[in-house]
Amino acid sequence: MATQIFVNLSVSDLGKAVRFFEALGYSFNPQFTDEHASCLVISDTIYAMLLTEARFKDFTKKAVVDATKSTEAIIALSAEDRAEVDTRVDRAMAAGASPAGDPMDLGFMYSRSFYDLDGHHWEYVWMDTAAMEQQQ
């Protein structure tokens, strides 16, 4: 069985967060979704649990980071090609995201990033591994 990853993120408004990621083209697993949490399906092995702050606090003894003021992580996802990078980030911007930085274009690698509605830092990256190997 492949290793799966479940990234847990605190959100201020679960309904808005779900609609935001649906606008990016993602779906949710209803088995792990209720009024306090929703399971964002990123791939067959990658999920993000969007949790209300109260539910998120059930899993930690530390204070919950305000992602609009501090960066707790950068969630980077691979893309099939440059077009997918642009499509995903353009959809995020149209759904209310804000830019997290300028696009990075190294020829063999291209990325763009954004902050979601709760300030979480997301990045989409495409790499041409054949071109990268030639440069080394």
C-alpha positions in Angstrom: 0.0 0.0 0.0 1.3 3.4 -0.9 2.0 5.9 1.8 -0.8 8.5 2.0 -0.5 12.0 3.3 -3.2 13.9 5.2 -2.4 17.6 5.7 -4.5 19.1 8.4 -5.4 22.8 8.0 -7.4 25.0 10.3 -10.1 27.1 8.4 -12.2 30.0 9.6 -15.2 29.1 7.5 -15.5 25.5 6.4 -18.2 26.2 3.8 -16.2 28.9 2.1 -13.0 26.8 2.2 -14.9 23.9 0.5 -16.3 26.1 -2.2 -12.8 27.7 -2.8 -11.2 24.3 -3.5 -14.2 23.1 -5.6 -13.5 26.1 -7.8 -10.0 24.8 -8.3 -11.5 21.5 -9.6 -11.1 19.4 -6.5 -13.6 17.1 -4.8 -14.2 16.0 -1.2 -14.6 12.5 0.3 -18.0 12.5 2.0 -16.9 9.6 4.4 -14.6 12.1 6.2 -16.8 15.2 6.0 -19.1 16.7 8.5 -19.9 20.1 10.0 -16.5 20.3 11.5 -14.2 18.8 8.8 -14.0 18.1 5.1 -11.6 15.8 3.4 -10.2 17.5 0.2 -9.0 14.9 -2.3 -5.9 16.1 -4.1 -4.9 12.7 -5.5 -5.2 9.0 -4.7 -2.6 9.4 -2.0 -2.8 13.1 -1.0 -5.6 14.6 1.1 -6.1 17.9 3.0 -8.3 17.8 6.0 -10.0 21.2 6.3 -10.9 21.5 9.9 -12.8 24.2 11.8 -10.5 25.8 14.3 -12.3 24.2 17.2 -11.9 20.7 15.7 -8.3 21.5 14.7 -7.5 22.3 18.4 -8.6 18.8 19.3 -5.4 17.5 17.7 -2.8 19.8 19.3 -1.7 21.3 22.6 -0.1 24.3 20.9 -1.7 27.5 19.8 -3.2 27.5 16.3 -1.2 29.6 13.9 -2.9 32.5 12.2 -1.8 31.7 8.6 -2.7 35.2 7.5 0.2 36.5 9.8 2.6 33.6 9.9 3.6 30.8 7.5 3.2 27.4 9.1 4.0 25.5 5.9 4.2 25.7 2.1 2.1 23.0 0.5 3.7 22.3 -2.9 2.0 20.1 -5.5 3.3 18.9 -8.7 1.6 19.7 -12.0 1.6 17.7 -15.3 2.7 20.7 -17.3 3.0 24.5 -17.2 -0.5 24.9 -18.4 -1.8 23.1 -15.3 0.2 25.3 -13.1 -1.4 28.4 -14.6 -4.9 26.9 -14.7 -4.8 25.9 -11.0 -3.4 29.2 -9.8 -5.6 31.3 -12.1 -8.7 29.4 -10.7 -7.5 30.1 -7.2 -7.1 33.8 -7.9 -10.6 33.9 -9.4 -12.0 32.2 -6.3 -10.5 34.8 -3.9 -6.8 33.7 -3.4 -4.0 36.2 -3.2 -0.6 35.9 -4.8 2.2 34.5 -2.5 5.0 35.7 -4.8 6.1 36.1 -8.4 6.1 33.1 -10.8 9.4 31.3 -11.0 10.5 30.2 -14.4 13.9 28.4 -14.7 13.1 26.9 -18.1 13.2 23.3 -16.8 11.0 24.3 -13.8 8.0 26.6 -13.5 6.0 27.4 -10.4 3.4 29.8 -9.1 2.0 30.2 -5.6 -0.9 31.7 -3.7 -2.5 32.2 -0.3 -5.9 30.5 0.1 -8.8 32.2 1.9 -7.3 31.4 5.3 -3.7 32.4 4.4 -2.3 28.9 3.8 0.6 29.0 1.3 0.0 26.7 -1.7 2.4 26.2 -4.7 2.1 24.4 -8.0 5.3 23.2 -9.7 6.1 21.7 -13.1 9.5 20.2 -13.8 10.9 18.9 -17.0 13.2 16.3 -15.5 14.9 15.5 -18.8 15.9 19.1 -19.3 17.0 19.3 -15.6 19.3 16.3 -16.1 20.8 17.9 -19.2 21.7 21.0 -17.2 23.5 19.1 -14.6 
